Amino acid sequence: MASEESGAASSRASSPRRGSTPPFVGTALRSATGVSLSQQLAAIAITIAIAIVGTVVCARLVGLVCPLRVSERDERVGLDISQHGERAYPAFNGLDD
């Protein structure tokens, strides 16, 4: 009797309920959650827009506190010397002291 009940229970567990659609059945443009491709693309575009706006806002706020660029002189001299006081990779440039 126990083997009959377990067989019946396993067949019920493996078959979907009547009227329900398994998540993998549907159109190719819908995911398992039912969200369409156009909705996913819109969400991606919104996420990119929020990231860009957030980056610009943060850069402007930092720019108010300190400059975002080094001076033209520091660029000419080289940032390794002007910012750190040393030559970076002198052997690669033939500048060994």
C-alpha positions in Angstrom: 0.0 0.0 0.0 2.8 2.4 0.8 4.4 1.8 -2.6 1.2 2.7 -4.3 0.8 5.9 -2.4 4.4 7.0 -3.1 3.9 6.2 -6.8 0.7 8.3 -6.9 2.3 11.1 -5.0 5.3 11.2 -7.3 3.2 11.3 -10.4 1.1 14.2 -8.9 4.3 16.1 -8.0 5.8 15.8 -11.5 2.7 16.8 -13.5 1.7 20.5 -13.6 -1.6 21.6 -12.3 -4.4 21.9 -14.8 -4.7 25.3 -16.2 -1.2 26.4 -15.3 1.5 27.1 -17.8 5.0 25.9 -17.0 7.4 28.9 -16.9 9.4 27.7 -19.9 6.4 27.7 -22.2 5.6 31.0 -24.0 6.9 33.3 -26.6 10.6 33.7 -27.2 10.4 37.3 -26.1 9.3 36.6 -22.6 11.4 35.4 -19.7 10.4 32.9 -17.1 9.0 35.7 -15.0 6.8 37.0 -17.8 8.7 40.2 -18.3 8.9 41.1 -22.0 12.1 42.0 -23.8 11.0 45.6 -24.3 10.5 46.0 -20.6 13.9 44.6 -19.9 15.5 46.9 -22.5 13.7 49.9 -21.0 15.0 48.9 -17.5 18.5 48.6 -18.9 18.2 52.1 -20.5 16.9 53.6 -17.3 19.7 52.0 -15.3 22.3 53.4 -17.7 20.7 56.9 -17.5 20.7 56.9 -13.7 24.4 55.8 -13.7 25.4 58.6 -16.0 23.4 61.3 -14.2 24.8 60.0 -10.8 28.4 60.1 -12.1 28.0 63.7 -13.5 26.5 64.9 -10.2 29.3 63.3 -8.2 31.9 64.7 -10.4 30.4 68.2 -10.1 30.3 68.0 -6.3 33.9 66.9 -6.2 34.8 69.7 -8.6 33.4 72.2 -6.2 35.7 71.0 -3.4 38.9 70.3 -5.4 40.0 70.6 -9.0 39.4 67.6 -11.3 42.4 68.4 -13.5 46.0 69.0 -12.8 47.6 72.2 -14.0 49.0 72.5 -17.5 52.6 72.8 -16.0 52.1 69.5 -14.1 51.0 67.8 -17.3 54.1 69.1 -19.2 56.5 68.0 -16.4 54.7 64.7 -15.9 52.5 63.6 -13.1 55.0 61.1 -11.7 57.3 64.0 -10.9 54.8 66.7 -10.0 52.5 64.4 -7.9 54.9 61.8 -6.5 58.3 63.4 -6.8 59.9 60.5 -8.6 60.3 59.2 -12.1 58.1 56.2 -13.0 59.8 53.4 -14.9 63.0 55.3 -15.8 64.6 52.3 -17.4 61.8 52.2 -20.0 62.5 55.8 -21.1 66.3 55.6 -21.0 66.3 58.0 -18.0 68.3 55.8 -15.5 70.2 58.0 -13.1 
